[in-house]
Amino acid sequence: MAALDSTRSHASHAGFGAIFARAFSVLAAWNERRATRAALSRLSDRELDDIGLSRGDIDLVARQI
């Protein structure tokens, strides 16, 4: 009689989950940078100055998130 060992995990399923999680993480980080850049771009020069930024700082700040 043959026995089936179902206690082993399959590497292909674990790999797919890790790939999906990484892709989701990259997409979420990109979206957060995009939203930050858009929000800061909507501020006036005066408002940016109030928080210690200039227009040239927006991309740098967005990349640090």
Beta strands, then each sheet from edge to edge (+ up, - down):
end
